[in-house]
Amino acid sequence: MAWYKLAIQPDGDVWLVTSDDFPELVTYGATQEEARLNGRNAIEEAIAGRIADGEDIPHPLLDADNGQLIEVPMMVYLKSAIYMIMREKGWTRADLQRALGWPHREQIDRLFRLDHQTKLDAIEDAFRALGAPLRIDVPFPNAA
């Protein structure tokens, strides 16, 4: 999974949330738990905004440490990873569309909409087309 750091601190009668990774992120909550939830939602919005604006997305932490961290949903992580790999390769959406052989631009655009429930097959195809086959590591407790 993937995590981003949050700073959650009391600010009067609310909890203020900011993130060094996303300077544009400022939100709050009446409780710490509400602040964390609002922070996660704000990170998702920041990622969506950066994708829409063609800006870089900070790489998430892949191992949780002792800081105040928020885990992003798997679909958000996968879609943002496709976007980041595509940018690192210097590809446009049209390049990805050609590599996938998909006839409609809308299919490509859905890959980058965080609120669209893209099928896992399409996600896997995109990673493969980018030369970065998707691998998932699931730790089984009793595996030898």
N, C-alpha and C positions, 0 to 999 in steps of 0.2 A: 504494500500500500504506500501511500504518499502523504506526507505531512508538511504543513507550513507553520511557522512560528507566529504566535499571537502574543500581544501584550495586553493583559486584562488587569485594570487597576481601578480602585474606587475613585469616583469623581463626584463628590457631593452625595446625592442619594441614588446614583446609578453606577454601573460598572462600565467604564470606557474601554473600547477595544480598538487597537491599532496593530499594524504589522510593518516591520522593517522591509519585508519582501514586497509589499504593496503600499507605498506611501499614500496612495489615494484612498486607502481604506480607513474609514473612521465610522464606528457604530457604537452602540451601547446596549445595555440590558438592565432591567430592574433587579435581576439576580445574576450571579456568576454563570449559572447554567444558561439562562436566556442570553447573556452576553456571548458565551461560547457558540451557541446556535446562530446568533446573528452574525458573529465573526465568520463562521463557516459559510453562511449565505453570502456575506460580503466578499469573501475570497472567490467564490464561484462567480459572482457578478464582475469582479475585477478581472478574472481570467477571461470571461466572455467578452468584456469590453476590450481587452487587449487583443483578442483574436479578431474582433470586428474592426479594430483600428490598425491591425497589422503590426502590433508592437510585440516586443519580446515578453516572454513569460518566465519568471524566475524558476529555476529547477527546484523541485520539492526535495525535502529530505526523504530518503528511502528507509531510514531507520529512526525510530522514535528515540529521542534522548530525554533528558530531565527537564527541559524547558516547557513552557506553555505551548502545546502543539494542538493543531486541529487536523484531523484526517479528512482528506477530500474523498468524495464518493469515487468508486472505481471508474465509472463512465466518464466523469470529469477528468480524472487522471489520464485515461486512455485517449480521450479526444484531444486534450492539451498536449499529450506526448506526440500524437500524430502531427499536430500543428508545429511543435518545436522541432521535430526531426525534419519536417518539410522545409522550415525556414533555414535550418542549419545546412541543408543540401542546396539551398537557393532555388527551391521549386516554388512554383505558383500553384494555385488550385487547378489551373488548366493542365499543368504538367502532371499532376496527380490523376486527373481525369483521364488523360491519354494513357498513362501507365496502367490504370485499372481497366481501360476500355469501356468505361461506363458512358452510355449515350447522352445522359441528361445532367446538366450542371447542377440541378436541384439535388441530385443524389450526393454530389460532392459537398454542397453547402450544408446538408444535414449532418455530415461528419463533424462539423465544427459548431453545431448548435448544441449547447450543453443541455438544453431542456428536451431535446429530441431523443427518444429511446431507439437509438441505432442498433440494428442487429449485430450480434457478435461476429457473424460471418463477414460483414462489411468492414468491421474494425480490423479483423485478421487480414483481410484482403489489402487494406490500406497499409498496414505495417509491412506486409510482404512486398507490396509494390515499392515501398520506400527502402527496401533492402534491410529491414529490421524486423525479422519475424517475431511475432508476439510469443513471449514465454511467460508462463505463470508458475510460480513456485508456491505450492501449498504444503506447509509442514504438517505431516501426519504424526500424531503423538506417539504411536507405537510402531513406526516404520523402523526397520532395521538398517 
